[in-house]
């Protein structure tokens, strides 16, 4: 588990990151979002051990780390937005160089090289110079160098920039595969990819954490009145009775029917708290089939804008 406590960074008199306390669970993919200048890059560089915080601390599995400690930096894998690739080296030679630089066990290295090249699907180009690779393969090599030393946390900064649709789909699958062995923190301006890839979101604005949770929780919080669009299958009278009961119980402030198609009935429900799972449970407990439960603000771009503008 990765934790920060009151992580703060000043550049002169300007505070870039302020009292940032976050927790990332093992084998979780977390999307890290924020507008330009919000403090994302500064936070990533502190977590990667490339920048010392002004105050606060970073923990990995309960152990407090210092940015100046080499052992700490090697427990983190980092893919910056411009991967540090050596053009004239072969893929295999470059990964071996990076692993040795980070103190990886030489006896285990041959097997680890094969594992990582298979994971990132770059084995067919293992002996080719990096300068001959396409942008998609270069990004794969960048991810490979971030995981070659078996780090606890892998930080990916804009990992899909410049990829065509086919490459993008392949790298998206690769990022999902990393979850089997690593905790992943992914920063991206491509909100669709965050939606497709991440288990949870963290949103930073003006150096402060303004949200941490699932996309559905973010949308519930950002939507006026916590509005959700719920589709339930069952008799119309039973659906109405179920939703009316949630108003009486205080879970919903109100609801309105949007449309019906056969036995499927869609309503706009306004939560009184950020607890969409309680509405889902109430529907199931009533013996009805929950077909879908989605935020009324169902575009992540809209949710992101609402969250950041509300905190500005």
Secondary structure, DSSP 8 states (H G I E B T S, - for coil): -EEEEEEEEEETTEEEEEEEEEEE-TT-EEEEE--TTSSHHHHHHHHTTSS--SEEEEEETTEEE-TT-HHHHTTEEEE-SS----TTSBHHHHHHHHHHHTT--HHHHHHHHHHHHHHTT-GGGTTSBGGGS-HHHHHHHHHHHHHTT--SEEEEESTTTT--HHHHHHHHHHHHHHTTT-EEEEE-S-HHHHHHH-SEEEEEETTEEEEEE-HHHHHHHHSTTSEEEEEEES-HHHHHHHHHHHHHHTSEEEEEEEEEETTEEEEEEEESSS-HHHHHHHHHHTT-EEEEEEESS--HHHHHHHHHHHH-
